Amino acid sequence: MGPRILVTSNGYGGGGRRILVVGGLLAATVVGVNAYRFFNNQEPDMTLSRLRFTPIKLQSSTQLTHDVKRLTFALDNPNNRMGFTASSAVLFRVKLANGKSEWRPYTPVSTETQRGTCDFIIKRYDHGTVSPVMHGLEPGDQVEVWGPIPFIKYEPGKYQDVGLIAGGSGITPCLQLARRIVGDPSDHTRVTLLFSNKTADDVILKEELDRIAAQFPSKFSVHYIVDKPPAKNKWTGLVGRVDADVVEKVMPPAGKSTFIGICGPPGMVATISGDRPNPMAQGRIGGVLKELGYTNVFKF
Ligand SMILES: Cc1cc2nc3c(=O)[nH]c(=O)nc-3n(C[C@H](O)[C@H](O)[C@H](O)COP(=O)(O)OP(=O)(O)OC[C@H]3O[C@@H](n4cnc5c(N)ncnc54)[C@H](O)[C@@H]3O)c2cc1C
């Protein structure tokens, strides 16, 4: 019946309606094609799909701090890569003790090109639903993944400087993006990471971050800041909260060629970069970053 609508009376009104109908059909087609592309995202060598949840098994887990673990999952095919591009998250679906299933987003920290396995850093919330299940997984246990869920599409060379501000387990999208940039020899973007934690014991992945900084001294630098430092002679990093002075001191200056990404507890993100009306929305740039004139800001 649809095409009959195109047969209208003579005159401009009919032509206008025809244009509207054709335009509507075209728009619907574009939406349909884009939706098809979005959901039918699987390539032969990738594990992630948006059409279904894919089972993967825990290969190993390492306790990094009292409440953070690194989990390495074996992909469904040892030649596969997970199938995300920086920067993205994936959904994990797990079975709860009551038999129901629940899912939460987590951010891969291994590179896009890693094959056979994929790594995650996961913080446990004692009263949480999914994070305690993730922490309780034993090697061989199965969960399911769906995705990817893109945050931003990183374009090499678009910015001269990428400044990343991470709080606690908010390091995950920052590490993913930093690894993407330093791992591409043709990308000359400089990455500066400011990593904030309560205490020195809470600083996860310090060895890995320091190793990346030593390997790529002209491309990657990292600054640590803690609220409560340990004995003075043991802490060489910054002390206190991230404020305008700290950002001005260590981050690349504001300008068209600087991009800032931030991820951390909501209070920290609001103070530094402005409030988010909800976790899905960016909100306006505010706080310290607005005060210092930054305009290219993304809240992961
Ligand atoms: C896009 C995206 C990517 C993410 N990537 C990661 C990642 O790589 N690693 C990671 O560890 N987490 C990540 N998270 C957070 C993760 O998805 C879960 O929200 C987190 O693991 C808590 O889930 P839960 O089911 O255990 O707790 P829920 O059942 O959802 O929450 C129960 C209680 O736990 C506590 N709680 C939960 N979340 C928080 C929080 N963020 N801050 C303070 N208290 C909290 C609160 O007391 C809350 O009432 C990401 C979130 C998003 C939106």
PDBQT file of the ligand as one rigid body, heavy atoms in Angstrom, charges set to zero:
ROOT
HETATM    1  C1  LIG A 401      30.554   3.253  30.215  1.00  0.00    +0.000 C 
HETATM    2  C2  LIG A 401      31.003   2.700  31.548  1.00  0.00    +0.000 A 
HETATM    3  C3  LIG A 401      32.219   2.027  31.639  1.00  0.00    +0.000 A 
HETATM    4  C4  LIG A 401      32.624   1.486  32.868  1.00  0.00    +0.000 A 
HETATM    5  N1  LIG A 401      33.836   0.844  32.956  1.00  0.00    +0.000 NA
HETATM    6  C5  LIG A 401      34.232   0.341  34.159  1.00  0.00    +0.000 A 
HETATM    7  C6  LIG A 401      35.502  -0.309  34.294  1.00  0.00    +0.000 A 
HETATM    8  O1  LIG A 401      36.272  -0.437  33.340  1.00  0.00    +0.000 OA
HETATM    9  N2  LIG A 401      35.836  -0.786  35.520  1.00  0.00    +0.000 N 
HETATM   10  C7  LIG A 401      35.000  -0.666  36.621  1.00  0.00    +0.000 A 
HETATM   11  O2  LIG A 401      35.358  -1.132  37.700  1.00  0.00    +0.000 OA
HETATM   12  N3  LIG A 401      33.782  -0.077  36.501  1.00  0.00    +0.000 NA
HETATM   13  C8  LIG A 401      33.377   0.415  35.312  1.00  0.00    +0.000 A 
HETATM   14  N4  LIG A 401      32.145   0.994  35.209  1.00  0.00    +0.000 N 
HETATM   15  C9  LIG A 401      31.191   0.913  36.360  1.00  0.00    +0.000 C 
HETATM   16  C10 LIG A 401      30.414  -0.435  36.278  1.00  0.00    +0.000 C 
HETATM   17  O3  LIG A 401      29.646  -0.481  35.087  1.00  0.00    +0.000 OA
HETATM   18  C11 LIG A 401      29.437  -0.671  37.436  1.00  0.00    +0.000 C 
HETATM   19  O4  LIG A 401      28.632   0.481  37.591  1.00  0.00    +0.000 OA
HETATM   20  C12 LIG A 401      30.159  -0.946  38.745  1.00  0.00    +0.000 C 
HETATM   21  O5  LIG A 401      30.949  -2.115  38.627  1.00  0.00    +0.000 OA
HETATM   22  C13 LIG A 401      29.144  -1.157  39.881  1.00  0.00    +0.000 C 
HETATM   23  O6  LIG A 401      28.247  -2.167  39.492  1.00  0.00    +0.000 OA
HETATM   24  P1  LIG A 401      27.566  -3.101  40.563  1.00  0.00    +0.000 P 
HETATM   25  O7  LIG A 401      26.521  -3.897  39.861  1.00  0.00    +0.000 OA
HETATM   26  O8  LIG A 401      28.580  -3.861  41.351  1.00  0.00    +0.000 OA
HETATM   27  O9  LIG A 401      26.905  -2.065  41.578  1.00  0.00    +0.000 OA
HETATM   28  P2  LIG A 401      25.334  -1.546  41.559  1.00  0.00    +0.000 P 
HETATM   29  O10 LIG A 401      24.498  -2.737  41.926  1.00  0.00    +0.000 OA
HETATM   30  O11 LIG A 401      25.104  -0.930  40.234  1.00  0.00    +0.000 OA
HETATM   31  O12 LIG A 401      25.360  -0.506  42.677  1.00  0.00    +0.000 OA
HETATM   32  C14 LIG A 401      25.081  -0.856  44.035  1.00  0.00    +0.000 C 
HETATM   33  C15 LIG A 401      25.818   0.056  44.991  1.00  0.00    +0.000 C 
HETATM   34  O13 LIG A 401      27.230  -0.028  44.736  1.00  0.00    +0.000 OA
HETATM   35  C16 LIG A 401      27.824   1.234  44.956  1.00  0.00    +0.000 C 
HETATM   36  N5  LIG A 401      28.372   1.785  43.698  1.00  0.00    +0.000 N 
HETATM   37  C17 LIG A 401      28.165   1.291  42.464  1.00  0.00    +0.000 A 
HETATM   38  N6  LIG A 401      28.826   2.005  41.535  1.00  0.00    +0.000 NA
HETATM   39  C18 LIG A 401      29.465   2.992  42.200  1.00  0.00    +0.000 A 
HETATM   40  C19 LIG A 401      30.312   4.057  41.797  1.00  0.00    +0.000 A 
HETATM   41  N7  LIG A 401      30.669   4.240  40.498  1.00  0.00    +0.000 N 
HETATM   42  N8  LIG A 401      30.802   4.893  42.742  1.00  0.00    +0.000 NA
HETATM   43  C20 LIG A 401      30.469   4.711  44.050  1.00  0.00    +0.000 A 
HETATM   44  N9  LIG A 401      29.660   3.717  44.503  1.00  0.00    +0.000 NA
HETATM   45  C21 LIG A 401      29.162   2.867  43.590  1.00  0.00    +0.000 A 
HETATM   46  C22 LIG A 401      26.775   2.127  45.460  1.00  0.00    +0.000 C 
HETATM   47  O14 LIG A 401      26.740   2.053  46.858  1.00  0.00    +0.000 OA
HETATM   48  C23 LIG A 401      25.523   1.520  44.876  1.00  0.00    +0.000 C 
HETATM   49  O15 LIG A 401      24.389   1.904  45.550  1.00  0.00    +0.000 OA
HETATM   50  C24 LIG A 401      31.766   1.592  34.007  1.00  0.00    +0.000 A 
HETATM   51  C25 LIG A 401      30.550   2.281  33.902  1.00  0.00    +0.000 A 
HETATM   52  C26 LIG A 401      30.178   2.844  32.697  1.00  0.00    +0.000 A 
HETATM   53  C27 LIG A 401      28.862   3.596  32.626  1.00  0.00    +0.000 C 
ENDROOT
TORSDOF 0
